[in-house]
Amino acid sequence: MSAFNIERHPDGIAVLTFDLPGEKVNKLTTPVMAELGSLLDELAQDRTVKALVVRSGKPNGFIAGADIAEIRSISNAKEGEELSRKGQAIMQKIEDLPFPTVAAIHGACLGGGLELALACSYRVLSNDKKTGLGAPEVRIGILPGFGGTQRLPRLVGLSAALEMILTGKTIYAKKAKRIGLADEVTHPETLLDVALSLARHAAGSQRPQGVRAKRPLPLAVLESIPFLRPLIYRKAKHSVLEETLGNYPAPLAALEAVQHGMVHGQAAGYRREAELLGTMAVTDVSKNLIHVFYLGEALKRDSHPSPVRVNHAAVIGAGVMGGGIAQLFAEKGIAVRMKDLSKQAVGAGLSAAADIFVKRTNKGIMDPREARNGMDRIAGTVDWEGFGTVDLGEEAVVENMAAKKQVLAEFEKVAPAHAIFASNTSSLSITELAASSGRPDRVVGMHFFNPVEKMPLVEVVRGKGTSQETVDAVAGLSRRLGKLPVVVNDGPGFLVNRILMPYLGEAVLMLEEGNKIDEIDDALLRFGMPMGAFILLDEIGLDVAAKVSAILREGLGDRLPASDLLPSLVAKGFLGKKNGRGFYLYLHGRRGGPSPLIAGQVAKRQPSPSLAPEEIVDRAVLLMIKEAALCMEEKIIDRPDLLDAALIFGIGFPPFRGGLLRYADSIGAKQIVERMNRCAERYGKRFQPPPSLVEMSRNDLITQVVGR
């Protein structure tokens, strides 16, 4: 079946509709590109066509991009370069058509989809929040390869183009219009009519040339004078290296392609773009990032759809976390009651929710009317009135089992029998909590990560008595909220915190041995962690980290490094970023350097020589690998790829490494065991590899063994 349909209007306007059969989204696969090339050749010879509108037949998307499966299969640089050249040739055919072209864009317009839109003469966007434009190629370790590095800067200006290309971020209609990427913005219902009107108006005219963005005069001058442009490139390179620490080569390659084309001309830029795409596509970083992309897609798919639908929810506990959860429910159309013990606490939760709505409105993700409607769905309360209709209660009170059991008991007195009780606990046993319930099959963990509006993961924690129906309902709700659910079984710290806390604990021990805060954090940042261990402890809150560590030590024993430093610091008022007193200095919430006050609080252990960066990384990460292997062994989670996904989307384990166990595989189980044994000799038995890891070392492949 054909992916394209052409409708010819009597006035000479043709409409090309892209609707890839059997797919939810349009993708530019090799067969699709071949068909499009042939159609463009026919249209170029058709003297009756005066203008062309390109639209999607999919209800919620324009073009999602190229076929990532084809990119993943590239085995050598020449193959990748050739794929790029073919794509460039098709886009050039669009640009070279002897009549104007208008892209009518509703929904996702990403990667190759954006490059197709750039090849058109004009772009009309719907103002729907689903409509987003982006060049996300760097997020899978490559760069725009169908001409995007050349056309985008010539359309929107160098700075705006580099922001999109080097970060891979999606922009929405409001910003697209401001930077000149959209010529018109209209309602979805009138999108085709506006595109047709623009096509009729443009018929017979030449393709517009030059930058269409309205830029400040100093920026326009800076971008237009060739000998001043290196200032922009240097600043962009500095920003990339500051953000990636050199771990992601694709943004630098994309920057090189843009600069090459601006210096040597567009044709030379296309050639360099293709060469660099071929080089990037075969890197381990690209293969790992594509692996992570597929992990995310797998978590989005609902393999066990539930008939249970949550229409009314409650959030019990109106702190920053509770306010974030309530905002998320409300944004997705769920009416929510937010309860706490005092009006002041409820007010703080409502304020936290309102702040998130304002941020999302300012970014163009939603309009003010949608934000107002969302806030209207949140009702604050200090009593249990109105809980008789809720389908789910999300508990987000203090991390204390007695407090959570009391909330559960009170909830079950007023909620309907079918209502699910979901706890946001990060470490307390769901099985123990459910033991105090009259309906333990409806008690489950629904652990969001902070900040709720940014972190994609939700741990769905199954207690021993939790029903499959409840698990499926909460996993389905998580997807409806736009989150990525990973189902785990109950155990100390569940999955993510169980693996994270030994990592943080080892960093604290290294500090007590005389190593410096910034040296430890720098080594971990250069390894690829999104935050150093002490930055993360400050973000979590030293009081929270101390409490979670104490709870986990009861279950993990000596595997979790023991230290009195965190409780001691908490007792002296060091709580981290939230009160400006942590391992780092803070001024108005902005982090400075390491706090000199900490040194006087550290009761040093037997001092050791200053550790090399690789030794710091080994000590911290080897404990994570050990705990991950034990989680697989104890069936906390049943698949190694899901474990990797949980750590990537929950704590930001370096995506370019493909996940913790994939990273361990890249080293080899034999090497892992040898390193653990060396650390055990130097630093203690917590590093001793468990028998399962020793067995893995005989096969030298971790995921094949732990994934059995």
C-alpha positions in Angstrom: 0.0 0.0 0.0 1.1 3.5 -0.7 2.2 5.8 2.1 1.2 8.9 0.1 -2.0 10.3 -1.5 -2.2 13.3 -3.8 -5.4 15.4 -4.0 -5.5 18.0 -6.7 -7.8 21.0 -6.3 -9.3 22.8 -9.4 -7.3 26.0 -8.6 -4.0 24.1 -9.1 -3.2 23.5 -5.4 -2.2 19.9 -4.7 -2.3 18.3 -1.2 0.1 15.5 -0.5 -1.0 13.4 2.5 1.5 11.2 4.3 -0.2 8.3 6.1 2.1 5.3 6.6 0.0 2.1 6.6 0.0 0.0 9.7 1.9 2.5 11.8 0.7 4.9 14.6 3.2 7.5 13.4 4.7 8.5 10.1 8.4 7.5 9.7 10.8 8.2 6.9 11.9 4.6 6.2 13.9 3.8 3.1 10.9 2.5 1.1 8.9 5.6 2.1 11.7 7.9 1.0 12.0 6.0 -2.4 8.2 6.4 -2.9 8.4 10.1 -2.0 11.3 10.7 -4.4 9.3 9.2 -7.3 6.2 11.3 -6.4 8.3 14.5 -6.3 9.7 13.7 -9.7 6.2 13.4 -11.1 5.1 16.6 -9.4 8.0 18.5 -10.7 6.9 17.7 -14.3 3.2 18.5 -13.6 2.6 21.9 -15.1 -0.9 22.1 -13.6 0.3 22.3 -10.1 0.8 25.8 -8.8 1.5 25.1 -5.1 1.8 22.0 -2.8 0.6 21.5 0.7 2.2 18.6 2.6 0.2 17.2 5.5 -0.1 14.1 7.7 -3.0 11.6 7.7 -2.3 10.7 11.3 -4.5 12.4 13.8 -1.8 13.2 16.4 1.4 13.6 14.5 3.2 15.0 11.4 6.4 13.0 11.0 8.2 11.3 13.9 11.5 11.2 12.0 13.6 8.7 10.3 13.4 5.0 11.0 15.6 4.4 14.1 15.7 0.7 13.4 17.6 1.5 10.2 20.0 3.8 12.0 20.6 1.1 14.6 21.5 -1.4 11.9 24.2 0.9 10.3 27.4 -1.2 10.6 30.0 1.1 9.0 30.5 4.8 8.4 30.1 4.6 4.6 26.7 3.0 5.0 25.6 5.8 7.3 27.0 8.5 5.0 25.1 7.0 2.0 21.9 6.9 3.9 22.3 10.6 4.7 23.1 11.5 1.1 20.0 9.8 -0.1 17.9 11.7 2.4 19.5 15.0 1.5 18.7 14.3 -2.2 15.0 13.8 -1.4 14.8 17.0 0.6 16.6 18.9 -2.1 13.9 17.7 -4.5 11.3 19.3 -2.3 13.2 22.6 -2.2 13.8 22.5 -6.0 10.1 22.0 -6.9 9.1 24.8 -9.4 6.2 26.0 -7.2 5.9 26.9 -3.5 5.4 24.2 -0.8 3.6 24.6 2.5 4.0 22.1 5.4 0.8 21.9 7.5 2.1 20.6 10.8 0.0 19.1 13.6 1.6 16.9 16.3 5.2 15.8 16.5 7.5 17.1 13.8 10.8 15.7 14.7 14.2 14.7 13.1 13.7 13.9 9.5 10.1 15.3 9.8 11.5 18.7 10.7 14.1 18.5 7.9 11.3 17.8 5.4 9.4 20.8 6.8 12.5 23.0 6.5 12.8 22.0 2.8 9.3 23.4 2.2 8.8 27.1 1.4 6.5 27.8 4.4 5.3 26.1 7.6 1.9 26.4 9.2 1.5 25.0 12.7 -1.4 24.0 14.9 -1.4 25.6 18.3 -2.2 22.2 19.9 0.1 21.3 22.8 0.9 18.0 20.9 2.6 20.1 18.1 6.3 20.2 18.8 9.3 20.7 16.5 12.7 19.4 17.3 16.0 18.0 16.0 16.5 15.2 18.6 19.2 13.4 16.7 21.9 14.2 19.3 19.8 12.2 21.8 20.5 9.0 19.9 24.1 9.9 19.3 24.0 11.3 15.7 23.2 14.6 14.1 20.6 15.8 11.6 21.5 14.1 8.4 18.9 15.2 5.8 20.1 18.8 5.5 19.0 20.1 8.9 22.4 21.4 10.0 22.4 23.6 6.9 18.8 24.8 6.4 17.8 25.5 10.0 20.5 28.2 10.7 19.7 29.9 7.4 16.0 30.0 8.4 16.0 30.9 12.1 19.5 32.3 12.6 22.6 30.7 14.0 22.0 31.0 17.7 18.4 29.7 17.6 19.4 26.8 15.3 22.3 25.8 17.5 20.1 25.8 20.6 17.8 23.3 18.9 20.4 21.1 17.2 22.9 20.8 20.0 20.3 20.2 22.8 17.8 18.1 20.9 15.0 19.9 22.7 11.5 20.3 21.3 10.0 23.7 20.9 6.3 24.5 20.6 4.2 26.7 18.3 4.6 30.0 20.2 8.4 29.9 20.2 8.5 28.5 16.6 6.6 31.5 15.4 8.9 33.8 17.4 12.1 32.4 15.9 10.8 32.3 12.4 10.3 28.5 12.1 6.6 28.9 11.8 5.0 31.3 9.2 1.5 30.9 10.6 0.0 29.4 13.8 -3.7 28.4 13.9 -6.2 26.1 15.5 -6.0 22.4 14.5 -9.5 22.6 13.0 -8.4 25.4 10.6 -4.9 24.1 9.9 -5.5 22.8 6.4 -7.6 25.8 5.4 -4.9 28.2 6.5 -2.2 26.1 4.7 -4.3 26.1 1.5 -4.8 29.9 1.7 -1.1 30.4 2.2 -0.4 28.1 -0.8 -2.8 30.0 -3.0 -1.3 33.4 -2.0 2.2 32.1 -2.6 1.5 30.5 -6.0 3.7 32.0 -8.6 6.1 33.6 -6.2 9.7 32.8 -5.4 10.8 30.9 -2.3 11.5 33.4 0.5 15.2 33.8 1.3 17.2 34.8 4.4 16.6 34.5 8.1 13.0 35.0 9.1 13.5 35.4 12.8 13.0 38.7 14.6 16.4 38.9 16.3 17.8 41.7 18.5 19.9 44.0 16.4 23.3 43.1 18.1 22.6 39.4 17.6 21.6 39.9 14.0 24.8 41.8 13.3 26.9 39.2 15.1 25.4 36.3 13.1 25.6 38.1 9.8 29.3 39.0 9.8 31.4 36.0 9.0 34.5 36.9 11.0 32.4 37.4 14.2 30.6 34.1 14.0 33.5 32.2 15.6 32.4 33.9 18.8 29.1 32.1 18.6 30.8 28.7 17.8 33.2 29.1 20.7 30.4 29.9 23.1 28.3 26.9 21.8 31.3 24.5 22.1 32.0 25.7 25.6 28.3 25.1 26.6 28.3 21.6 25.1 31.5 20.6 26.9 30.3 22.0 30.1 27.1 20.0 29.8 28.5 16.8 28.4 32.1 16.8 29.7 33.0 15.3 26.3 31.0 12.1 26.9 28.6 12.8 24.0 30.4 13.4 20.7 27.4 14.1 18.5 26.7 17.7 19.5 30.3 18.6 18.7 29.9 16.9 15.3 26.7 18.8 14.7 28.4 22.0 15.5 31.2 21.2 13.1 28.7 20.5 10.3 26.9 23.8 10.9 30.2 25.8 11.0 31.6 24.0 7.9 28.5 24.9 5.9 28.5 28.5 7.0 32.1 28.9 6.1 32.4 26.8 2.9 28.8 27.0 1.5 25.7 24.9 1.7 26.8 22.2 -0.7 30.0 21.6 1.3 28.0 21.6 4.4 25.7 18.8 3.1 28.8 16.7 2.3 30.3 17.3 5.8 27.0 16.6 7.4 26.7 13.2 5.7 30.3 12.3 6.5 29.8 13.1 10.2 26.5 11.3 10.4 28.2 8.1 9.1 31.0 8.5 11.7 28.6 9.1 14.6 26.2 6.3 13.7 28.7 3.5 14.3 29.9 4.8 17.7 29.2 2.8 20.9 27.6 6.0 22.3 25.0 6.0 19.5 24.3 2.3 19.8 23.8 2.7 23.6 21.5 5.8 23.2 19.4 4.0 20.7 19.2 1.1 23.1 17.9 3.5 25.8 15.4 5.0 23.3 13.9 1.5 22.8 13.9 0.9 26.6 11.7 4.0 26.9 9.4 3.0 24.1 9.0 -0.4 25.7 7.9 1.2 29.0 5.4 3.3 27.2 3.6 0.3 25.8 0.8 -1.1 28.0 1.3 -4.9 27.7 -1.3 -5.5 30.5 -4.1 -3.0 30.0 -6.4 -2.6 33.0 -10.2 -2.0 32.8 -9.8 0.1 36.0 -9.8 3.8 35.2 -9.0 6.5 37.7 -11.3 9.5 37.3 -11.1 10.9 40.8 -7.9 10.8 42.9 -6.7 12.1 46.2 -3.2 13.1 47.3 -2.6 12.9 51.1 0.3 15.0 52.1 0.6 18.4 50.5 4.3 19.1 50.5 6.3 19.9 47.4 6.1 16.3 46.3 2.4 16.1 47.0 1.8 19.4 45.2 3.7 18.1 42.2 1.7 14.8 42.1 -1.6 16.7 42.4 -0.5 19.0 39.5 0.3 16.0 37.3 -3.1 14.4 38.0 -4.9 17.6 37.3 -3.0 18.4 34.1 -4.1 15.0 32.7 -7.7 15.7 33.4 -8.1 13.9 36.8 -10.0 15.7 39.6 -7.9 15.5 42.7 -8.4 16.3 46.4 -5.2 17.3 48.2 -5.3 16.8 52.0 -3.0 17.8 54.8 -3.3 18.5 58.5 -3.3 22.3 58.3 -4.5 25.0 55.9 -1.0 26.3 55.7 0.3 22.9 54.5 -2.5 22.6 51.9 -1.8 26.2 50.7 1.9 25.3 50.2 0.8 22.2 48.1 -1.5 24.3 46.0 1.2 26.9 45.5 3.7 24.2 44.4 1.1 23.0 41.9 0.4 26.5 40.6 4.1 27.2 40.1 4.4 24.1 37.9 1.4 25.2 35.8 3.0 28.7 35.4 6.3 27.2 34.3 4.7 24.9 31.7 2.6 27.9 30.4 5.7 30.0 30.1 7.4 27.3 28.1 4.5 27.1 25.7 3.7 23.5 26.7 0.1 24.6 27.6 -1.9 27.7 27.3 -3.2 29.8 30.3 -6.7 28.5 29.9 -5.5 24.9 30.2 -3.5 25.9 33.3 -6.5 27.5 34.9 -8.6 24.5 34.2 -6.0 22.3 35.6 -5.8 24.3 38.9 -9.6 24.2 39.1 -9.4 20.4 39.2 -7.4 20.5 42.5 -9.4 21.0 45.7 -7.6 21.5 49.0 -8.9 20.1 52.3 -8.0 19.4 55.9 -10.6 16.7 56.4 -11.8 13.5 54.8 -14.9 15.0 53.3 -15.4 14.2 49.6 -13.2 11.0 49.6 -16.2 8.8 49.1 -15.8 9.0 45.3 -12.1 8.7 44.8 -10.7 5.8 42.8 -7.1 6.1 44.1 -5.4 7.8 47.0 -1.7 8.6 46.7 -0.1 8.9 50.1 2.9 11.3 50.3 3.3 11.9 54.0 6.5 11.7 56.0 8.7 8.5 55.6 7.4 6.9 58.8 5.6 3.6 58.9 3.3 4.4 61.8 2.2 7.7 60.1 1.5 5.8 56.8 -0.5 3.1 58.5 -2.6 5.7 60.2 -3.3 7.4 56.9 -4.2 4.1 55.3 -6.6 3.3 58.2 -8.4 6.6 57.9 -8.5 6.4 54.1 -10.2 3.0 54.1 -12.9 4.3 56.5 -14.0 6.9 53.9 -13.0 5.6 50.5 -15.1 3.3 48.4 -14.3 -0.4 48.5 -12.8 -0.4 45.0 -10.3 2.5 45.8 -6.6 1.8 45.5 -4.2 3.0 48.2 -0.9 3.9 46.6 2.1 4.9 48.7 4.8 7.3 47.5 7.3 5.8 50.0 10.8 5.5 48.7 12.0 2.8 51.2 9.3 1.4 53.5 7.8 -2.1 53.0 4.6 -2.1 51.0 3.9 -5.6 52.4 4.2 -4.4 56.0 2.0 -1.4 55.2 -0.6 -3.6 53.6 -0.7 -5.9 56.6 -2.6 -3.2 58.5 -5.2 -3.0 55.6 -8.6 -4.5 55.3 -8.0 -4.9 51.6 -4.3 -5.6 51.1 -4.8 -6.5 47.5 -5.5 -2.8 46.8 -2.3 -1.5 48.5 0.6 -0.7 46.2 3.6 1.4 45.9 3.5 4.3 43.4 6.9 5.9 43.9 7.4 9.1 42.0 10.9 10.7 41.7 11.6 14.3 42.5 10.9 16.7 40.9 7.7 15.0 39.8 7.2 17.2 36.7 10.6 16.3 35.3 11.6 12.8 36.3 10.0 10.2 34.0 10.1 7.1 36.2 7.5 5.7 38.5 8.3 2.5 40.5 5.2 0.5 40.8 5.9 -1.7 43.9 4.0 -5.0 44.3 3.6 -6.1 47.9 3.1 -9.8 48.7 -0.7 -9.3 48.7 -1.0 -6.8 45.9 -3.3 -8.0 43.2 -2.3 -8.1 39.5 -5.3 -5.9 38.8 -4.0 -3.2 41.1 -0.5 -3.4 39.7 -1.9 -3.1 36.1 -4.2 -0.2 37.1 -1.3 1.8 38.6 1.1 1.0 35.8 -1.6 2.1 33.3 -2.3 5.3 35.2 1.4 6.1 35.3 1.5 5.9 31.4 -1.6 8.1 31.3 0.3 10.6 33.4 3.1 10.5 30.8 5.4 8.6 33.1 7.4 5.4 32.5 6.4 2.7 35.0 8.7 -0.1 36.1 7.0 -2.9 38.2 9.2 -4.1 41.0 8.7 -6.5 43.9 8.8 -5.4 47.5 12.2 -5.3 49.2 14.5 -3.0 51.1 14.6 0.3 49.1 12.7 -1.5 46.2 15.1 -1.2 43.2 16.4 2.3 42.5 17.1 3.5 46.1 18.5 0.1 47.0 21.1 0.4 44.2 21.6 4.2 44.8 22.3 4.3 48.5 25.4 2.1 48.6 26.8 4.4 45.9 26.1 7.5 48.0 27.3 5.8 51.2 30.7 4.9 49.6 31.1 8.5 48.5 30.7 9.6 52.2 33.2 7.0 53.3 35.7 8.3 50.7 35.2 11.8 52.2 35.9 10.5 55.7 39.1 8.9 54.4 40.4 12.4 53.4 39.3 12.7 49.8 37.8 16.1 48.8 34.1 16.7 48.0 34.8 18.3 44.7 37.3 15.7 43.6 34.8 12.8 44.3 32.0 14.6 42.6 34.1 15.6 39.6 35.2 12.0 39.0 31.6 10.8 39.1 30.4 13.7 36.8 33.1 12.8 34.3 32.0 9.2 34.4 28.6 10.6 33.3 26.4 10.8 36.4 24.1 13.8 36.1 25.1 14.9 39.6 28.0 14.2 41.8 27.2 12.2 44.9 27.3 15.2 47.3 25.4 17.4 44.9 22.7 14.7 44.9 22.7 14.3 48.7 22.1 18.1 49.0 19.3 17.8 46.5 17.7 14.9 48.3 18.1 16.5 51.7 20.6 15.2 54.2 17.8 14.4 56.6 15.9 12.3 54.1 19.1 10.5 53.0 20.0 9.7 56.6 16.6 8.3 57.3 16.5 6.2 54.1 20.0 4.9 54.8 19.0 3.8 58.3 15.9 2.0 56.9 17.9 0.3 54.2 20.7 -0.7 56.5 18.2 -2.9 58.4 17.6 -4.8 55.2 21.0 -4.7 53.5 23.2 -4.9 56.6 27.0 -4.4 56.0 26.4 -4.0 52.2 25.4 -0.4 52.9 28.5 1.5 54.1 27.9 2.6 57.7 28.7 6.2 58.7 27.6 8.5 61.4 28.4 11.6 59.3 25.0 12.2 57.8 23.0 11.9 61.1 25.7 14.1 62.8 25.4 16.8 60.1 21.6 16.7 60.3 21.7 17.1 64.1 23.8 20.3 63.5 21.4 21.8 61.0 22.9 20.7 57.7 19.9 19.7 55.6 21.3 20.4 52.1 19.9 22.7 49.5 16.6 23.3 51.1 18.1 25.3 54.0 21.2 26.4 52.2 23.5 24.3 54.5 24.9 21.2 52.9 28.0 19.8 51.4 28.0 22.8 49.1 27.4 26.5 49.7 24.2 28.0 48.5 23.2 31.6 47.8 19.5 32.2 46.9 19.2 28.5 45.9 22.2 28.6 43.6 25.0 26.2 44.3 28.5 27.5 44.9 31.7 25.6 45.9 32.1 22.9 48.6 31.3 24.2 52.1 34.4 24.8 54.2 32.2 24.1 57.3 31.9 20.4 56.4 35.7 19.7 56.9 35.4 20.4 60.6 32.5 18.0 61.0 34.2 15.0 59.5 35.6 12.5 62.0 38.2 11.1 59.6 38.7 7.4 59.4 42.1 5.9 58.8 43.4 8.3 56.1 44.2 6.8 52.7 46.2 8.3 49.8 44.2 10.6 47.6 42.3 8.4 45.2 42.7 8.6 41.4 39.4 9.4 39.6 39.1 5.9 38.2 39.4 4.4 41.7 36.6 6.8 43.0 34.4 5.6 40.2 35.2 1.9 40.8 34.4 2.1 44.5 31.1 3.9 43.9 29.9 2.0 40.8 31.0 -1.5 41.7 28.7 -1.5 44.7 25.8 -0.5 42.4 26.6 -3.4 40.1 26.8 -5.8 43.0 23.4 -4.6 44.4 21.9 -4.8 40.9 23.0 -8.4 40.5 21.5 -9.2 43.9 18.2 -7.5 42.9 18.1 -9.8 39.9 18.9 -12.8 42.0 16.2 -12.0 44.5 13.6 -11.3 41.8 13.1 -7.7 42.8 12.9 -7.2 39.1 12.8 -9.9 36.5 14.6 -8.4 33.5 18.0 -6.7 33.3 16.9 -4.3 30.6 14.1 -3.0 32.9 16.7 -2.6 35.7 18.8 -0.5 33.4 15.8 1.5 32.3 14.8 2.2 36.0 18.3 3.6 36.8 18.5 5.7 33.6 15.0 7.2 34.0 15.0 7.3 37.8 18.4 8.7 38.7 19.9 9.5 35.3 22.5 6.8 35.1 24.6 7.8 32.1 22.4 7.0 29.0 25.5 7.0 26.8 26.6 3.9 28.7 23.3 2.1 27.9 22.5 1.3 31.5 24.3 -0.1 34.6 24.3 -3.8 33.5 25.1 -2.9 29.9 28.0 -0.9 31.2 29.1 -3.9 33.3 28.8 -6.1 30.2 31.2 -3.7 28.3 33.8 -4.4 31.0 33.1 -8.1 31.4 32.1 -10.0 34.5 35.6 -11.4 34.9 37.0 -7.9 35.2 34.2 -6.8 37.5 34.9 -9.7 39.9 38.6 -9.0 39.9 38.1 -5.4 40.7 35.6 -6.2 43.4 38.1 -8.6 45.0 40.8 -6.0 44.9 38.5 -3.5 46.6 37.5 -6.0 49.2 41.1 -6.5 50.1 41.7 -2.8 50.5 38.3 -1.4 51.8 36.3 -4.2 53.3 34.1 -7.2 52.7 31.2 -5.1 51.3 32.9 -5.4 48.0 33.1 -9.2 48.0 31.3 -10.4 44.9 28.3 -12.7 45.6 28.4 -16.2 44.3 26.1 -15.3 41.5 28.6 -12.7 40.2 31.4 -15.2 40.5 29.3 -17.6 38.4 28.8 -14.8 35.8 32.5 -14.3 35.6 32.9 -17.8 34.2 30.6 -16.7 31.3 31.9 -13.1 31.3 28.6 -11.7 30.4 26.4 -10.3 33.1 23.0 -9.7 31.6 22.7 -13.1 30.0 23.2 -14.7 33.4 21.3 -12.4 35.7 18.5 -12.2 33.2 17.7 -15.9 33.3 
